[in-house]
């Protein structure tokens, strides 16, 4: 009941239109722009514009967290929507880079498979009143993923091969951190379920 009342409070106009949530909406709005730009890259255009769009959109994730904590505007809605926006943005970039040969499809599948699993787990946990905050390792995974995508998108004549190798390396780091942090999320849900079963 307490979790539901928090959600209702978060759905008030004040919280929905707060600056941290507006930055999250902006990040989501950048996704179709990124897709269009990368679609043009598939026919031989430079990916540097996509690098700028993705970089600016990713920066909103940094600032919305700072603003939410500084202004005491951390909400259940924000905790659910913020990681979802991150996953949608990164997924769009990764999927659109497959046709232009920047990343292997099976590597993208590994990353997105983990993300969909954890998103589903978050939804199940939230329905039982448990909000899974992003862990430190999960945040490091996201940072590694963003760095990997940025390096893959950046086009500098003569350095493309090096940048692609660097970007792929960061994606591998994000995969390792991602699956490790997934274990922690499942452990949180298991402990919560065990405590509920013990209290009933």
C-alpha positions in Angstrom: 0.0 0.0 0.0 2.8 2.4 0.9 4.5 1.7 -2.5 1.2 2.4 -4.3 0.7 5.7 -2.5 4.2 6.7 -3.5 3.4 6.0 -7.1 0.2 8.0 -7.0 2.2 10.9 -5.5 4.8 10.6 -8.2 2.1 10.8 -10.9 1.1 14.3 -9.7 1.7 17.1 -12.3 4.5 18.6 -10.1 6.5 15.4 -10.3 5.7 14.5 -13.9 6.9 17.9 -15.1 9.8 18.2 -12.8 13.1 19.0 -14.5 14.7 15.6 -13.8 11.8 13.8 -15.5 11.8 16.4 -18.3 15.4 15.5 -19.0 14.4 11.8 -19.1 11.6 12.6 -21.6 14.2 14.5 -23.7 16.4 11.4 -23.7 13.5 9.3 -25.0 12.7 12.0 -27.6 16.3 11.8 -28.9 15.9 8.1 -29.8 14.0 8.6 -33.2 16.5 11.3 -34.1 19.4 8.9 -33.4 17.7 6.2 -35.5 17.2 8.6 -38.5 20.8 9.8 -38.3 22.2 6.2 -38.1 19.9 5.1 -41.0 21.6 7.8 -43.1 25.0 6.4 -42.0 24.0 3.0 -43.5 24.2 4.6 -46.9 27.7 5.9 -46.4 27.3 9.1 -44.3 29.6 9.8 -41.3 28.4 8.7 -37.9 29.8 11.8 -36.2 26.4 13.4 -36.1 25.1 10.3 -34.3 28.0 10.6 -31.9 26.9 14.1 -31.0 23.2 13.2 -30.7 24.0 10.1 -28.5 26.5 12.0 -26.4 24.1 14.9 -25.6 21.3 12.5 -24.9 23.5 10.4 -22.5 24.5 13.6 -20.7 20.9 14.2 -19.7 21.1 10.9 -17.7 24.0 12.4 -15.6 22.2 15.7 -15.0 18.8 14.4 -14.2 20.2 12.2 -11.4 22.1 15.2 -9.9 19.1 17.5 -10.1 16.8 14.8 -8.6 19.0 14.3 -5.6 19.9 17.9 -5.1 16.3 19.1 -5.2 14.9 16.1 -3.3 12.9 15.0 -6.4 13.9 11.3 -6.4 10.6 9.5 -7.2 9.5 5.9 -7.8 8.5 7.0 -11.3 12.0 8.4 -12.0 13.6 5.2 -10.7 11.6 3.1 -13.1 11.6 5.5 -16.1 15.3 6.6 -16.0 16.9 3.2 -16.5 14.2 2.4 -19.1 15.2 5.5 -21.1 18.9 4.5 -20.9 18.1 1.0 -22.2 16.0 2.3 -25.1 18.6 4.8 -26.1 21.5 2.3 -26.0 19.4 -0.4 -27.7 18.5 1.9 -30.5 22.2 2.8 -31.1 23.4 -0.8 -30.9 20.7 -2.2 -33.2 21.3 0.6 -35.8 25.0 0.0 -35.8 24.6 -3.6 -36.9 23.9 -2.8 -40.6 26.8 -0.4 -40.9 29.2 -3.1 -39.5 30.1 -1.4 -36.3 29.0 -4.2 -34.0 28.2 -7.9 -34.4 24.5 -8.9 -34.1 25.3 -11.7 -31.6 27.1 -9.2 -29.3 24.0 -6.9 -29.4 21.8 -9.9 -28.6 23.8 -10.7 -25.5 23.5 -7.1 -24.3 19.8 -6.7 -25.1 18.9 -10.1 -23.7 20.4 -9.1 -20.3 18.6 -5.7 -20.4 15.2 -7.2 -21.3 15.6 -9.8 -18.5 16.4 -7.2 -15.9 13.6 -4.9 -17.1 11.2 -7.7 -16.7 12.6 -8.5 -13.2 12.2 -4.8 -12.2 8.5 -4.9 -13.4 7.8 -8.0 -11.4 9.6 -6.7 -8.3 7.7 -3.3 -8.6 4.3 -5.1 -8.7 5.3 -6.6 -5.3 6.3 -3.2 -3.9 10.1 -3.7 -4.4 11.9 -1.0 -6.3 15.3 -2.2 -7.6 17.6 0.7 -7.5 20.5 0.7 -9.9 23.6 -0.9 -8.2 27.1 0.6 -8.4 28.1 -2.2 -10.7 25.0 -1.7 -12.8 25.9 2.0 -13.2 29.5 1.1 -14.2 28.0 -1.3 -16.7 26.0 1.5 -18.2 29.0 3.9 -18.3 31.0 1.2 -20.1 28.2 0.7 -22.6 27.9 4.4 -23.3 31.7 4.7 -23.7 31.7 1.7 -26.1 28.9 3.2 -28.2 30.6 6.6 -28.3 33.9 5.2 -29.5 32.1 3.1 -32.2 30.2 6.1 -33.4 33.2 8.5 -33.6 34.7 8.8 -37.0 38.3 10.1 -37.3 40.1 9.3 -40.5 43.0 6.9 -39.9 41.8 6.0 -36.4 38.6 4.1 -37.3 40.0 0.6 -36.6 41.5 1.7 -33.3 38.3 3.4 -32.2 36.2 0.3 -33.2 38.5 -2.0 -31.2 38.3 0.4 -28.2 34.5 0.6 -28.5 34.1 -3.2 -28.7 36.4 -3.6 -25.7 34.2 -1.3 -23.7 31.1 -3.3 -24.8 32.7 -6.5 -23.5 33.4 -4.9 -20.2 29.8 -3.8 -20.0 28.6 -7.4 -20.7 30.8 -8.8 -17.9 29.6 -6.1 -15.4 26.0 -6.5 -16.7 25.8 -10.2 -16.0 27.5 -9.8 -12.6 25.1 -7.0 -11.6 22.2 -9.1 -12.8 23.1 -11.7 -10.2 22.8 -9.0 -7.5 19.3 -8.0 -8.7 18.1 -11.6 -8.7 19.5 -11.9 -5.2 17.6 -8.9 -4.0 14.3 -10.3 -5.4 15.0 -13.7 -3.8 15.7 -12.1 -0.4 12.5 -10.0 -0.7 10.4 -13.1 -1.6 11.9 -15.1 1.2 11.2 -12.3 3.7 7.6 -12.1 2.5 7.1 -15.8 2.7 8.6 -15.8 6.3 6.3 -12.9 7.3 3.1 -14.4 6.0 
